[in-house]
Amino acid sequence: MVAMDGYGADQIRAAERPHLDAGEPLMQRAADGLARVVADLLDDPAVRPGDGPGSVLLLVGSGDNGGDALFAGARLASAGRRVAVLRVGSRVHEAGLAAALDAGGAPRPTGTAGPPLARRSGTGGVGPGRSR
């Protein structure tokens, strides 16, 4: 077994609370960073050889990480990337889903993940859909 240091959900929530109370757009900030990293990976021929914009499959859970992934997917789709959305949770971040679909993301029925070139799992984290 590998031991890893990290922070618990309560610690993360406590650290985020002052920023959220101040109105800082933490989810949008996370989505911007994620979209930049994924775009850089899709543009790196060592990671994804070939031409074209590249494809991304978002595995979207019920919590806030799912929202992060959806808003990042919206940015990627707006930039011409092929984005598919596969819901893996009982709920979804509705504003994030609307943004991703409005930008050109395509919903995938459960069981049709296919062979994407990059995946972003939005299934962990500390959001309201996460068990405590």
N, C-alpha and C positions, 0 to 999 in steps of 0.2 A: 504494500500500500504506500502511496506517495502522500506525504503531508504537504499541505499548501497553506500559506498565510492568506488571509483575506478579511473581509468585513462582513458582518451579518446584516440581514435585512434591516433590523432596527437601527444599526449604526449608519447605514446608507440613508435611511429615511431622516434620521436626525441631522445628518450633514446636509441633505438637500433642503430641508424645511426652511431655513432662513432665505435661501435663494428663491424658492417657490413663493414664499410669503412676500418677497420683494418684487415678484412678477417676472423674474428672469425666465426666459423661454428655454428651459433645460432640454426638453424633448426636441425642440427645433435645433438647438446647438448639437445635440447628439446625432440627429439626422444629417446635418450638414457634414459633420466629421466622417460619419459612416459612408455617406455618398461619395465624398472625396477619396477615401481609402479604396472603396470598391471600384470607382472609376479608374484610379491609378492602376489597380491590379488588372482590370480588363484591358487597359492600354499597354500593359507590359508584355512584350512578345515572349518573354521567358515563362510567363504564367499562362498566357492565352495566345498561342500562335494562331495566325490566320487573320483574315480581314473581317470587316463588319463591326458593328457596334458592341457585340457581346450580349450575353443573356444572363439574367439574374433571377433566381427563384427565392422568394421571401417565404420562409416558414414562420407563420405569424401566430403567436400564442395570445392568450387573453390579457396579459399584463402590459405595462408601459413599454417594455422592450419591443413588444409587437408594434406599438405606436411608433417608436423610433424607427423600426425597420420599414414600416409603411411610408412614413414621411421621407425617408431616404430613398425608397423605391420611387416615390413621386418625383424626386429630383433627378434620379437616374433616367426615368422614362421621359421626362421633359427634355433631357439632354440627348434623346434618341436611342437609349439603351432599351433592349427588350426585357420587360419585367413581368414576371408571373407571380401571382399571390396564391399561396396555399394556406388556408386556415387550419391550424392544428389545435386550437383551443375552443372552449365552449362559447367564448365571446370574442369580440374584436374591437379595437380602438376605432370607433365609427368615423371620426374626422380624418384619421390617418388612412383608413380604407377608402373613403371618398376622394382624398387627395391622390392616392396611388391610382385609382381607377380613372379619375378625371384626367390624369396626366398620360394615360395610355396603358397602364398596367392591366394585365389580363388575369381574371380569376381562374384558378385551377380547381376542378372538383377533387375531393379527397381521393387519394389513391392514384393520382396522375402526376407525380412529382417530375418525371422525365429526367433527362440528363443535362442539367444546367451547368454552366461554366463557373458560376460563383454562387455561393449560398450564404444567406445571412439568416441565422436563427434568431427570431425575436421571441423566444419561449422562456427565457430565464428572467432574472431580475427581481425587483422588489415591489412591483406595481400592485394594484388592487386585485388582480387575478392570481397572484402568487400565494400559495399556502404559507401560513406562518407557523 
